[in-house]
Amino acid sequence: MREEALRPPLYTIRKGGKMIPERLTDQAIWIILEKRFQQAKVKPFTPHDLRRTFAGEMLDAGVDLVTVQKLMGHASPVTTSRYDRRDEKTKMEAATKIHFPMAGY
């Protein structure tokens, strides 16, 4: 199980179609992104834009900050909290989900 956690999420694929269990290089990711945004005719974006979107979508979906922190590989939850794009209304609604019993009344 531990070895599975160390596997890269994306593998190198050789021209013959053979998949190699090695991490993609930073340059390979840039090349893939450039090709895809040109094909889609969308504004260029960076790998960090993908990370920011991933973290924001996870937090928007209700995944807790510590879990997103671990998925992002951040050492501190403070770093992950910078990706939190939820508005104050959403945060207030979350706070109302806690039940405080009125003891003695």
TORTI-638809 format. One record per residue (C-alpha): residue number from 0; residue in three letters; x, y, z. Coordinates in pm, 1 decimal. Example, Ala and Ser with C-alpha at 12.3 -4.5 7.8 and 13.67 -1.06 7.14 Angstrom:
<atoms>
  num  residuo         X         Y         Z
    0      ALA    1230.0    -450.0     780.0
    1      SER    1367.0    -106.0     714.0
</atoms>
This chain:
<atoms>
  num  residuo         X         Y         Z
    0      MET       0.0       0.0       0.0
    1      ARG     278.8     243.7      88.2
    2      GLU     449.5     185.1    -249.0
    3      GLU     122.0     271.3    -424.8
    4      ALA     114.8     606.7    -247.0
    5      LEU     460.2     686.5    -386.2
    6      ARG     363.5     622.9    -748.3
    7      PRO     341.1     928.7    -970.4
    8      PRO     -13.4    1028.3   -1072.6
    9      LEU      88.4    1068.4   -1438.2
   10      TYR     323.5     837.7   -1626.9
   11      THR     550.6     889.9   -1922.6
   12      ILE     424.5     724.8   -2240.9
   13      ARG     683.2     649.3   -2507.7
   14      LYS     614.7     700.8   -2878.7
   15      GLY     539.3     330.4   -2920.4
   16      GLY     265.2     360.6   -2658.6
   17      LYS     459.7     190.2   -2378.1
   18      MET     378.3     337.5   -2036.3
   19      ILE     680.7     396.6   -1814.6
   20      PRO     617.5     433.4   -1438.5
   21      GLU     822.4     753.6   -1411.6
   22      ARG     710.0    1101.9   -1319.6
   23      LEU     648.3    1341.0   -1603.5
   24      THR     904.5    1616.8   -1617.1
   25      ASP     800.2    1977.2   -1561.5
   26      GLN     878.5    2044.5   -1926.9
   27      ALA     655.9    1754.8   -2040.8
   28      ILE     363.2    1892.7   -1840.8
   29      TRP     411.6    2238.9   -1996.2
   30      ILE     420.3    2087.7   -2346.6
   31      ILE     100.2    1888.3   -2283.9
   32      LEU     -79.7    2192.2   -2141.7
   33      GLU      27.6    2413.9   -2430.7
   34      LYS     -97.9    2159.9   -2683.8
   35      ARG    -430.7    2120.1   -2504.1
   36      PHE    -513.1    2487.1   -2459.4
   37      GLN    -428.3    2548.8   -2824.6
   38      GLN    -659.0    2262.9   -2928.5
   39      ALA    -937.0    2389.7   -2703.3
   40      LYS    -879.5    2750.2   -2814.9
   41      VAL    -877.3    2871.7   -2456.1
   42      LYS    -658.0    3122.2   -2276.8
   43      PRO    -321.8    2970.8   -2176.2
   44      PHE    -290.4    2841.4   -1820.6
   45      THR     -10.7    2708.7   -1603.2
   46      PRO      35.9    2391.7   -1397.8
   47      HIS     -12.3    2606.8   -1087.6
   48      ASP    -352.6    2713.7   -1221.5
   49      LEU    -443.5    2343.5   -1222.0
   50      ARG    -322.2    2303.0    -861.9
   51      ARG    -517.4    2611.2    -753.4
   52      THR    -831.7    2484.3    -926.2
   53      PHE    -789.5    2135.8    -775.9
   54      ALA    -754.0    2272.8    -422.2
   55      GLY   -1038.8    2520.1    -463.9
   56      GLU   -1276.0    2260.0    -607.8
   57      MET   -1196.4    2016.6    -326.7
   58      LEU   -1262.7    2281.8     -61.7
   59      ASP   -1580.9    2394.9    -240.5
   60      ALA   -1700.4    2033.5    -238.5
   61      GLY   -1667.6    2023.0     139.1
   62      VAL   -1342.2    1828.8     170.7
   63      ASP   -1173.7    1929.4     495.0
   64      LEU    -865.6    2150.0     486.1
   65      VAL    -628.6    1890.0     633.7
   66      THR    -721.6    1633.3     367.6
   67      VAL    -668.6    1888.8      90.4
   68      GLN    -340.6    1987.3     257.9
   69      LYS    -218.6    1627.8     237.2
   70      LEU    -332.9    1588.5    -123.8
   71      MET    -149.1    1907.8    -218.5
   72      GLY     167.1    1801.3     -35.3
   73      HIS     172.4    2112.8     182.8
   74      ALA     358.8    2100.5     513.8
   75      SER     125.1    2356.9     670.4
   76      PRO    -252.9    2401.4     653.2
   77      VAL    -186.7    2777.8     637.5
   78      THR     -46.6    2730.3     287.0
   79      THR    -353.4    2530.5     182.1
   80      SER    -590.5    2787.6     329.8
   81      ARG    -468.8    3037.9      68.9
   82      TYR    -656.8    2832.1    -190.6
   83      ASP    -985.7    2864.5      -1.6
   84      ARG   -1208.4    3072.9    -227.7
   85      ARG   -1532.2    3011.7     -40.0
   86      ASP   -1713.2    3329.3      56.2
   87      GLU   -1806.2    3439.7     406.5
   88      LYS   -2168.1    3321.6     366.6
   89      THR   -2049.2    2965.7     301.5
   90      LYS   -1822.6    2980.7     606.1
   91      MET   -2107.3    3110.4     825.9
   92      GLU   -2339.4    2832.1     703.2
   93      ALA   -2072.8    2577.5     795.2
   94      ALA   -2051.1    2722.2    1145.9
   95      THR   -2428.6    2683.1    1195.2
   96      LYS   -2401.2    2307.4    1147.0
   97      ILE   -2258.3    2265.5    1496.6
   98      HIS   -2519.1    2194.1    1763.8
   99      PHE   -2459.7    2346.4    2106.4
  100      PRO   -2699.6    2197.2    2363.1
  101      MET   -2841.6    2445.7    2608.6
  102      ALA   -2749.2    2279.6    2939.4
  103      GLY   -2947.2    2382.6    3246.2
  104      TYR   -3237.4    2543.7    3059.7
</atoms>
